[in-house]
Amino acid sequence: MPTLEDQTALVTGASAGIGLASARMLSAAGVRVIGCARRLEKLRAEMNDLPGPALALPLDVADAKSVAGMFGQLPPDWQSIDILINNAGSDVGGRRDFHEGEVTEWVNTIQINVSGLMQVTAAVLPGMLERQRGHIVNLGSVAGLNGIRGCGAYVASKHAVHGLSDTLRREYAGRGIRVSEILPGMVKTDFAKTRFSDAEKGDAFYEDYGLCLEAEDIARSVLFALEQPPHAVISQIVIVPDNPG
């Protein structure tokens, strides 16, 4: 199995949840980790706790200026990104039928989940192409495969991630750049608290749902995709809880 030691990974949304779990597992595997998030104070604390070399990078993936200035904040020897984990995501407004939602909330979801992912990928890709080496892992969702009532904007965003991931994999096949997509089912993180703008409602949502995946389950899938030999591409991993619901 190929080693990931001494490679450099950039992980968006790394201050909590799946992003943080992925950063921890990558660091334990010998990867140098650049954790990115808007919550800089928490991010710094988490990156300082990783077992290997790590940096905390303030980044708002939906802000073009923030993404454009990303490399300028990194030391020169950290600017060659071998692995990109596009994890940053959002969904606000709870679960409401489309006509009950707010346009501004829908647009914000698309800006972060789709435009943000595209902007960070576009910033990192030229270096990967120059070196003819790289691996992009996009965090999608089973919501990118089907419709879910009350989640119109989120579902639309994850369908976009699914289509983009497949397209990028085809475009860069044979050029040293692999593209993988991880599509989780329900994962218990702080995501529901953000979705409902209420910690108690978020906890109640997970309780009502039943058995959920943990962030570490998804991080293991990320690591599995990354550890394959160069000729093998894990195009998609769908991982769901063992829940009849």
C-alpha positions in Angstrom: 0.0 0.0 0.0 1.5 3.4 -1.0 2.6 5.6 1.9 1.2 9.1 2.4 4.1 10.2 4.5 5.5 13.7 3.9 2.7 14.7 1.5 0.9 17.9 2.1 -2.9 18.0 2.4 -5.2 21.0 2.4 -8.5 20.3 4.3 -11.4 22.7 4.2 -13.8 22.9 7.0 -11.2 21.4 9.3 -12.2 23.0 12.6 -14.9 20.3 13.4 -16.7 17.2 12.3 -15.6 15.3 9.2 -12.9 17.8 8.3 -11.3 17.6 11.7 -11.5 13.8 11.8 -9.9 13.6 8.4 -7.1 16.0 9.5 -6.4 13.8 12.5 -6.2 10.6 10.5 -4.1 12.2 7.8 -1.7 13.6 10.4 -1.4 10.2 12.0 -0.6 8.7 8.6 2.4 11.1 8.3 0.7 13.8 6.1 1.5 17.5 6.7 -1.9 19.1 7.2 -3.1 22.6 6.3 -6.4 23.0 8.1 -8.7 25.7 6.7 -11.8 27.2 8.3 -13.5 30.5 9.2 -13.4 29.8 13.0 -9.7 30.5 13.3 -9.3 30.3 17.1 -10.8 26.8 17.3 -9.0 25.8 14.2 -5.6 26.8 15.6 -6.3 24.8 18.8 -7.2 21.7 16.9 -4.3 21.9 14.5 -1.9 22.4 17.4 -3.2 19.1 18.8 -2.4 17.0 15.7 0.4 14.5 16.0 2.4 15.8 13.0 3.2 19.1 11.3 0.1 21.2 10.7 -0.9 24.8 9.9 -4.1 26.7 10.5 -5.3 28.8 7.6 -8.2 31.2 7.9 -10.3 30.6 4.8 -13.8 31.4 3.6 -14.3 29.1 0.6 -17.2 31.2 -0.6 -15.1 34.4 -0.7 -13.2 34.7 -3.9 -10.7 37.1 -2.3 -10.0 34.8 0.6 -9.3 31.9 -1.7 -7.2 34.1 -4.0 -5.0 35.0 -1.1 -4.7 31.5 0.2 -1.2 30.7 -1.0 0.1 34.0 0.1 -0.5 33.0 3.7 1.5 29.8 3.4 5.2 29.4 3.9 6.9 28.5 0.5 7.6 24.9 1.5 3.9 24.4 2.3 2.5 25.6 -1.1 2.8 22.3 -3.0 -0.5 20.7 -2.3 -0.6 16.9 -2.9 -4.0 16.3 -1.5 -7.1 18.5 -1.4 -10.0 17.5 0.8 -13.0 19.6 -0.2 -15.1 19.2 3.0 -16.4 22.7 3.9 -20.2 22.7 3.6 -23.3 24.4 4.9 -27.1 24.1 5.1 -29.2 26.6 7.0 -32.9 27.1 7.5 -33.9 23.7 8.9 -36.0 21.4 6.8 -38.7 23.3 4.9 -40.5 22.8 1.7 -39.1 24.9 -1.1 -41.8 27.7 -1.0 -41.3 28.1 2.7 -37.5 28.7 2.5 -35.5 31.9 2.1 -33.7 32.7 -1.2 -30.8 34.2 0.6 -30.3 30.9 2.5 -30.5 28.8 -0.6 -27.9 31.1 -2.3 -25.6 30.8 0.7 -25.8 27.0 0.6 -24.9 27.0 -3.1 -22.1 29.5 -2.6 -20.4 27.4 0.0 -21.1 23.9 -1.2 -20.6 24.4 -4.9 -18.9 27.8 -5.7 -16.6 27.4 -2.7 -15.5 23.9 -3.7 -14.9 25.0 -7.3 -12.9 28.1 -6.2 -10.6 26.1 -3.9 -10.2 23.3 -6.5 -9.4 25.9 -9.2 -6.7 27.4 -7.0 -5.0 24.1 -6.2 -5.3 22.4 -9.6 -2.6 24.3 -11.5 0.1 23.2 -9.1 -1.0 19.6 -9.3 -1.0 19.8 -13.1 2.5 21.2 -13.1 3.8 18.4 -10.9 1.6 15.8 -12.6 0.5 14.5 -9.2 -2.4 15.1 -6.9 -5.5 13.7 -5.3 -8.8 15.6 -4.9 -11.4 14.2 -2.5 -14.8 15.9 -2.5 -17.2 15.3 0.3 -20.6 14.8 -1.3 -23.6 13.2 0.2 -26.3 10.6 -0.6 -28.4 13.7 -1.0 -26.5 14.0 -4.3 -28.1 10.9 -5.6 -31.8 11.4 -4.7 -34.2 14.1 -3.6 -34.9 14.8 0.1 -38.0 16.7 1.0 -37.3 20.0 2.8 -33.7 20.1 1.6 -34.0 21.6 -1.9 -30.9 23.8 -1.9 -28.7 21.3 -0.1 -29.8 18.5 -2.4 -29.1 20.7 -5.5 -25.7 21.5 -4.2 -24.7 17.9 -3.6 -26.0 16.9 -7.0 -23.7 19.5 -8.4 -20.8 18.2 -6.4 -21.6 14.7 -7.6 -21.6 15.8 -11.3 -18.5 17.9 -10.9 -16.6 15.1 -9.2 -17.3 12.7 -12.0 -16.4 15.2 -14.7 -13.1 16.2 -13.1 -12.2 12.5 -12.7 -12.7 12.1 -16.4 -10.9 15.3 -17.4 -7.8 14.5 -15.4 -7.6 10.8 -15.9 -4.1 9.7 -17.1 -2.6 13.1 -16.0 -1.5 12.1 -12.5 -4.5 13.6 -10.8 -7.1 11.4 -9.1 -10.5 12.6 -8.1 -12.6 10.7 -5.5 -16.0 11.5 -4.0 -17.2 10.3 -0.6 -21.0 10.2 -0.3 -22.1 9.7 3.4 -25.5 9.1 4.7 -26.5 10.7 8.0 -23.5 11.6 10.1 -23.8 12.9 13.7 -21.8 16.1 13.9 -22.5 19.8 14.6 -24.0 20.1 11.2 -27.6 19.8 12.4 -27.0 22.5 15.0 -26.1 24.8 12.1 -28.9 23.6 9.9 -31.5 24.4 12.6 -29.6 27.3 14.2 -30.3 25.6 17.5 -28.1 23.1 19.4 -31.1 21.4 21.1 -33.0 21.1 17.8 -29.9 19.6 16.2 -29.5 17.0 19.0 -33.2 16.2 18.8 -33.0 15.7 15.0 -30.2 13.1 15.4 -32.1 11.4 18.3 -35.2 11.1 16.2 -33.3 9.8 13.2 -31.8 6.9 15.1 -28.4 5.2 14.3 -26.0 7.7 12.6 -22.5 7.5 11.3 -19.6 9.2 13.1 -17.2 11.7 11.6 -14.4 9.1 12.0 -16.3 6.6 9.7 -16.1 9.1 6.9 -12.5 10.0 7.6 -11.6 6.3 7.3 -13.2 6.3 3.8 -11.2 9.4 2.9 -8.0 7.7 3.9 -8.9 4.5 2.1 -9.4 6.4 -1.2 -6.0 8.2 -0.7 -4.1 5.0 0.1 -4.8 3.2 -3.2 -1.9 2.7 -5.7 -1.5 5.4 -8.4 -3.3 3.3 -11.1 -6.4 2.8 -9.0 -9.0 5.4 -8.5 -11.8 5.2 -5.9 -14.3 7.2 -7.9 -17.1 7.0 -5.3 -17.7 5.6 -1.8 -21.3 5.5 -0.6 -21.3 4.9 3.2 -24.6 4.8 5.2 -25.5 3.8 8.7 -27.0 0.4 9.3 -30.4 1.9 9.9 -33.5 0.5 8.2 -34.9 4.1 8.1 
